[in-house]
Amino acid sequence: MYSKTTAPETDEAREAAERLERAKNAGCPVVHFDYTTPKPALSYFEAFDELRHEGPTAYSTYGPGFWMLLSSDLVREAYQTPEVFSSSATIPTVPHPDWTWIPTMIDPPLHSEYRRMINIAFSPRFVRDLEPIIRQDCIETIESFLADGRCDFLDQFAKVFPTKVFLRIVGLPQEHTNMFMGWVETIFEGLGHFGEEAEDQLNAQREIRRYFEGVLKDRRENPPANAEDDFFSIIASTQIAGRPITDEEFLNIAEVMLLAGLDTVKSQLSYIFYWLAITPRDREWIVREPEIIANAVEEFLRAHNIVMTARQVAKDTDFHGCPMKKGDMVMVANPSASRDEAEYENPTEIQLDRKVNRHYSFAGGPHRCAGAHLARTELAIALEEWHKRIPEYHITNTEGLVESGPQVGIEKLQLGWAN
C-alpha cells in the first residue's frame, strides 16, 4: 500500500517516534486503534464512544501512527478547513498513497471542477426521475429469495440491489453485477491492510481499470444516441479547468464512482437490518407507520456511521492542543462525531423519530458526498419494499457476527422468516 518512492523504513520509524513523542508531550491520549481487525458487531461504535469520553482527540500508534478527531465540532472544523486538512491522503495508515482518487482526493478549488459533472448524474431531480426503476430493482431483488424463507442478506440483497442501481444510472449492463460486486469487496477488504490483502486490492483496481478502458473506447467509437444523458459520455466529453478531460482522469473517476456507490450502501444496510432484526419495537413501528422511514433513515445513518476517513495535515498547526506537523495523518472519526453527547441527546440510543439529526455519514465541507440523495433514496426504498413483504424476520447466524473497517460493516448477516 505504500508507494515505492516513500522514505526508507528507518526514516518512517523515526518520524513515527517523533509524532508519538509530540502527542505524549501534549497530553493527548495514546491508544493502539487497529481499525482493520474483525470485532463483534457494534464494537467499533462502542470503542469510539469510550475514546470520545476521554477527550475530543487521541493519537493511535497503529501502523505509522495517526491523530484522531472524535468530537462533532472538531470533525466539522476539519471538513471546513481543507487548506489545513488536505484530502490528498484519505486512509489513516497510508500517508503516501501511490494513487489519487478523483474527486475524493482533490482539494479545492480544482475539486469543484470535477464535482460539477458528477453532480449531473446524482442530482435530486435525476434520482427522483429514476425512483420507479430503483424501486423495481429493489422489489425484484427481494422476490428472488422471498419464497426461500431465508437469505444471506449481504450476498443476496445488500450487495446486489445498490449494484443494480449503480449500473442502471451509469448505463452499464446489469449482467455485470456479480463481477462488480467481487471487485468492490476485494478493494474495501484491502484498504488499510498490508501484504497479500493489499496486493489483492491493487489487482482488483487493475481489473476495474481495464474494464473502464473498454467503456471509454466504446463511448468514443460508438457514441450512444442519448449521449447528453449518458453518464460516461458526459465525463468523456467534459472540460476540466478549460481543457479536455484526460483518459487517466476518466478512468480514475469511473473507479471512484463505482466504489462510492456500492460498498457504502451495502454496509449501511447491514447495520439497519441487523438492528431491526434484533429490535422488534422499531421493526413493528416501520411496518405500522411507513411514513417514519425517511426520518428513520437519518437516525440509522447517524447512529451507525460507517466511514472512518482521514486527512493529511497540509501545514504545521496546533489544532486544539494537538501539535500536528505537515504530512501527519488525521483520522476524521465520523462514527464518533455522529454520536457526540454535545450534539445529540442520548446519542447511543436509536430514536426513529429523532427531530434534530445533523450527522457526518456523508462527510462535510467541499467533499460532502455527491451521492447522498441517491443513498438516502436507496435506503428508504429498501426499508419500504422489504417490510411490505417481510414484516418479521430474525438473525440465523447468531454466532460470529463481526464487523471490520476502515469502512466499517457487518461481514455476514443471515436472516430468516416464516412464509
C-alpha positions in Angstrom: 0.0 0.0 0.0 3.0 2.3 0.3 4.5 4.0 -2.7 7.9 2.7 -3.8 9.1 6.3 -3.5 8.5 6.6 0.2 11.3 7.2 2.6 13.3 4.3 4.0 11.8 2.4 6.8 14.3 3.8 9.3 13.0 7.3 8.4 9.4 6.2 8.8 10.1 4.7 12.2 11.9 7.9 13.3 9.0 10.1 12.1 6.5 7.8 13.9 8.5 8.0 17.2 8.7 11.8 16.9 4.9 12.1 16.3 4.3 9.8 19.3 6.5 12.0 21.5 4.7 15.1 20.4 1.3 13.5 21.3 2.6 12.5 24.7 4.1 15.9 25.5 0.7 17.5 24.6 -1.2 15.2 26.9 -3.1 13.6 24.1 -4.5 10.1 25.0 -2.4 7.5 23.3 -4.1 4.3 22.1 -3.5 1.5 19.6 -6.6 1.8 17.4 -6.5 -1.0 14.9 -9.5 -0.3 12.7 -8.9 -3.3 10.4 -9.3 -6.3 12.7 -12.7 -8.0 12.8 -14.6 -7.5 16.1 -18.1 -8.3 17.4 -20.8 -6.3 15.8 -21.1 -2.7 17.1 -17.7 -2.9 18.8 -16.2 -0.1 16.8 -19.0 2.3 17.7 -18.6 1.4 21.4 -14.8 1.9 21.1 -15.3 5.4 19.7 -17.8 6.2 22.4 -15.2 5.2 25.1 -12.4 7.2 23.4 -14.6 10.3 23.0 -15.5 10.2 26.7 -11.7 10.6 27.4 -11.4 13.6 25.2 -12.1 15.2 21.8 -8.8 13.9 20.4 -6.5 10.9 20.6 -3.3 9.5 19.0 -3.2 6.0 17.7 0.1 4.0 17.4 -1.4 1.6 14.8 0.6 1.5 11.6 2.7 4.6 11.1 0.5 6.4 13.7 -2.2 9.0 13.3 -4.2 11.6 15.2 -7.9 11.0 15.8 -10.6 13.7 15.9 -13.5 12.4 17.9 -15.9 15.2 18.6 -18.5 16.8 16.4 -17.1 20.3 16.5 -13.6 19.2 15.6 -14.7 16.9 12.8 -16.8 19.8 11.4 -13.9 22.2 11.6 -11.6 19.7 9.8 -14.0 19.3 6.9 -14.4 23.1 6.6 -10.7 23.9 6.5 -9.2 21.9 3.6 -6.3 24.3 3.5 -5.2 22.7 6.8 -6.6 19.2 6.4 -6.0 18.1 2.8 -7.8 15.2 1.1 -4.6 14.2 -0.7 -4.4 11.1 1.5 -7.6 9.6 3.0 -6.6 6.4 4.7 -5.2 6.9 8.2 -2.3 4.4 7.8 -1.4 5.4 4.2 0.3 8.8 4.3 1.9 8.3 0.8 -0.7 6.7 -1.4 0.5 5.8 -4.9 -2.9 6.7 -6.3 -5.1 9.7 -6.4 -8.9 9.1 -6.4 -10.8 11.8 -8.2 -12.6 13.8 -6.9 -12.2 12.2 -3.4 -8.5 13.2 -3.1 -8.6 16.5 -4.9 -8.6 19.7 -2.8 -10.4 23.0 -3.7 -10.6 24.8 -6.0 -9.9 22.1 -8.6 -12.2 19.8 -6.7 -15.3 21.8 -7.8 -14.4 21.3 -11.4 -14.8 17.6 -11.1 -17.8 17.7 -8.8 -19.7 19.8 -11.4 -20.0 16.9 -13.9 -20.6 14.3 -11.2 -23.4 16.2 -9.7 -25.4 15.9 -13.0 -25.9 12.2 -12.5 -26.7 12.4 -8.8 -28.9 15.4 -8.6 -32.2 15.1 -6.6 -34.1 15.6 -9.9 -32.2 12.9 -11.7 -32.7 10.4 -8.8 -36.3 11.3 -8.4 -36.9 10.6 -12.1 -35.3 7.2 -11.7 -37.1 6.3 -8.5 -39.7 4.0 -10.1 -36.9 1.9 -11.7 -34.9 1.9 -8.5 -37.9 0.6 -6.7 -38.5 -2.1 -9.2 -34.9 -3.2 -8.9 -35.4 -3.5 -5.2 -38.6 -5.5 -5.5 -37.1 -7.9 -8.0 -34.1 -8.5 -5.7 -36.3 -9.3 -2.7 -38.6 -11.5 -4.7 -35.7 -13.5 -6.0 -35.3 -15.1 -2.5 -38.6 -14.3 -0.8 -40.1 -17.8 -1.1 -37.0 -19.4 0.4 -37.8 -18.0 3.9 -34.2 -17.1 4.4 -31.3 -15.3 2.8 -27.7 -14.3 3.1 -28.6 -10.7 3.5 -25.3 -9.2 2.2 -24.7 -11.5 -0.7 -28.3 -11.7 -1.9 -29.6 -8.2 -1.2 -27.3 -5.6 0.3 -24.6 -6.1 -2.4 -27.0 -6.8 -5.3 -29.5 -4.0 -5.0 -27.1 -1.0 -5.0 -25.0 -2.6 -7.7 -28.0 -2.9 -10.0 -28.9 0.7 -9.3 -25.4 2.0 -10.0 -25.2 0.1 -13.3 -28.5 1.4 -14.3 -27.6 5.0 -13.5 -24.4 5.0 -15.4 -25.7 2.8 -18.3 -23.7 -0.4 -17.8 -25.0 -4.0 -18.4 -27.0 -5.5 -15.5 -25.4 -8.9 -16.2 -22.1 -7.4 -14.9 -23.5 -7.1 -11.3 -21.6 -10.1 -9.8 -18.3 -9.0 -11.4 -18.5 -5.5 -10.0 -19.6 -6.8 -6.5 -16.5 -9.0 -6.4 -14.1 -6.2 -7.3 -15.5 -3.7 -4.9 -15.5 -6.2 -2.0 -11.8 -7.1 -2.6 -10.8 -3.4 -2.7 -12.5 -2.5 0.6 -11.2 -5.6 2.3 -7.6 -4.4 1.4 -7.9 -0.8 2.5 -5.6 -0.1 5.4 -4.1 -3.5 5.3 -0.6 -4.6 4.3 0.8 -7.7 2.5 -1.4 -10.1 0.5 -4.7 -8.3 1.1 -3.2 -5.1 -0.1 -1.9 -6.8 -3.3 -5.4 -8.3 -3.9 -6.8 -4.8 -3.7 -4.4 -3.5 -6.3 -5.2 -6.4 -8.6 -8.9 -5.6 -8.3 -8.2 -2.0 -9.1 -6.3 -3.1 -12.2 -9.3 -5.2 -13.4 -11.6 -2.3 -12.9 -9.3 0.0 -14.9 -9.2 -2.5 -17.8 -13.0 -2.7 -17.8 -13.4 1.1 -17.9 -10.8 1.4 -20.7 -13.2 -0.6 -22.7 -16.1 1.6 -21.7 -14.1 4.8 -22.7 -13.1 3.2 -26.1 -16.8 2.3 -26.8 -18.2 5.7 -25.9 -15.7 7.4 -28.2 -16.1 4.9 -31.1 -19.8 4.3 -30.7 -21.5 7.3 -29.0 -24.9 6.4 -27.8 -28.0 8.2 -29.1 -28.6 9.7 -25.7 -25.0 10.9 -25.2 -26.2 14.1 -23.4 -27.9 11.9 -20.7 -25.3 9.1 -20.6 -23.0 9.4 -17.6 -19.8 8.1 -19.1 -20.4 10.1 -22.3 -20.7 13.3 -20.2 -17.5 12.5 -18.4 -15.6 11.7 -21.6 -16.6 15.0 -23.2 -16.2 17.3 -20.2 -13.8 20.2 -19.7 -11.6 20.5 -16.6 -10.2 23.9 -16.0 -10.7 24.8 -19.6 -9.1 21.7 -21.1 -10.5 18.3 -22.2 -10.5 15.6 -19.6 -7.7 13.1 -19.9 -8.1 9.3 -20.3 -6.4 8.9 -16.9 -8.9 11.2 -15.2 -11.8 9.4 -16.8 -10.7 6.0 -15.6 -10.0 7.4 -12.2 -13.4 9.0 -11.8 -15.2 5.8 -13.1 -13.5 3.7 -10.4 -14.3 6.1 -7.6 -17.9 6.3 -8.6 -18.1 2.5 -8.5 -16.5 2.3 -5.1 -18.5 5.2 -3.6 -21.8 3.9 -4.9 -21.7 0.3 -3.9 -20.0 -0.7 -0.7 -21.3 2.3 1.3 -24.9 1.4 0.8 -24.2 -2.3 1.4 -22.5 -1.6 4.7 -25.2 0.8 5.9 -27.9 -1.7 5.0 -26.1 -4.3 7.1 -26.5 -2.2 10.3 -30.0 -1.1 9.6 -31.3 -4.7 9.1 -29.1 -6.0 11.9 -30.7 -3.5 14.3 -34.3 -4.1 13.1 -33.8 -7.9 13.3 -32.9 -7.7 17.0 -35.3 -4.8 17.9 -38.9 -5.8 17.3 -40.4 -2.5 18.5 -38.6 -0.5 15.8 -39.3 -3.1 13.1 -43.0 -3.0 14.0 -43.0 0.8 14.0 -41.7 0.8 10.4 -44.4 -1.7 9.4 -47.1 0.1 11.2 -46.1 3.7 10.2 -44.0 3.6 7.0 -44.2 7.4 6.9 -41.5 7.3 9.7 -39.0 5.7 7.3 -37.4 8.9 5.9 -36.7 10.1 9.4 -35.6 6.6 10.5 -33.0 6.5 7.6 -31.4 9.7 9.0 -31.3 8.2 12.5 -29.7 5.0 11.3 -27.1 7.0 9.3 -26.3 8.9 12.4 -26.1 6.1 15.0 -24.1 3.7 12.8 -22.0 6.0 10.7 -19.7 3.7 8.7 -16.9 5.8 7.3 -13.6 6.3 9.1 -11.9 8.6 6.7 -8.8 10.6 7.1 -7.0 13.8 6.0 -3.3 14.8 5.7 -2.1 17.9 7.5 -1.1 20.4 4.9 0.9 22.7 7.2 2.2 22.8 10.7 -0.6 23.6 13.1 -1.6 23.4 16.8 -5.1 22.0 16.4 -6.9 22.4 19.8 -3.8 21.4 21.7 -2.6 18.7 19.2 0.8 19.7 17.7 0.4 18.5 14.2 3.1 18.8 11.5 2.8 18.8 7.7 2.4 15.3 6.5 0.8 13.9 9.6 -2.3 11.7 9.1 -5.5 12.5 10.9 -8.5 10.2 11.2 -11.7 12.2 10.9 -13.8 9.9 13.0 -17.3 10.3 11.6 -18.7 7.4 13.6 -17.7 9.2 16.8 -18.8 12.7 15.8 -22.2 11.4 14.9 -22.7 10.1 18.4 -21.3 13.1 20.3 -23.2 13.9 23.5 -22.5 17.6 22.9 -24.6 17.4 19.7 -27.3 14.8 20.5 -29.3 13.8 23.5 -28.8 10.2 24.4 -26.7 9.7 21.3 -26.1 6.0 21.6 -29.8 5.3 21.6 -31.6 4.8 18.2 -34.7 7.0 18.2 -36.5 6.7 14.8 -38.4 9.9 15.4 -35.4 12.0 16.5 -36.0 15.5 15.2 -32.5 17.1 15.3 -30.3 14.9 13.2 -27.2 16.5 11.7 -24.7 13.8 11.2 -21.5 13.0 9.2 -22.4 10.0 7.2 -21.9 12.0 4.0 -18.8 13.8 5.4 -18.9 17.6 5.2 -17.5 20.7 3.7 -16.5 20.7 0.0 -16.2 16.9 0.0 -19.8 16.3 1.1 -20.9 13.1 -0.7 -22.3 13.8 -4.1 -24.4 10.6 -3.9 -26.1 11.5 -0.6 -29.6 11.8 -2.2 -29.3 8.6 -4.1 -28.1 6.7 -1.0 -31.0 8.1 1.1 -33.4 7.0 -1.7 -32.0 3.5 -1.9 -32.1 3.0 1.9 -35.7 4.3 2.2 -36.9 2.1 -0.7 -35.2 -0.9 0.7 -37.0 -0.4 4.1 -40.3 0.2 2.4 -40.3 -2.7 0.0 -38.7 -5.2 2.3 -41.2 -4.6 5.1 -44.2 -4.8 2.8 -43.1 -8.4 2.0 -41.2 -9.5 5.1 -42.5 -7.7 8.2 -41.0 -10.2 10.7 -37.5 -11.7 10.5 -34.7 -12.8 12.7 -30.9 -13.4 12.5 -30.0 -17.0 11.9 -26.2 -16.7 12.2 -26.1 -15.5 15.8 -22.6 -16.8 16.2 -19.8 -14.9 14.7 -21.5 -11.6 13.9 -18.4 -9.4 13.3 -17.6 -6.1 11.7 -14.4 -4.6 10.4 -13.1 -1.3 8.9 -11.8 1.1 7.7 -15.3 1.4 6.2 -17.0 -0.5 8.9 -19.6 -3.0 8.1 -21.0 -6.3 9.3 -19.3 -9.1 7.4 -22.0 -11.7 7.3 -25.7 -11.4 8.2 -28.2 -14.2 7.6 -31.9 -13.6 8.0 -34.9 -16.0 8.3 -38.6 -15.5 8.3 -41.8 -17.6 8.1 -43.5 -17.9 4.7 
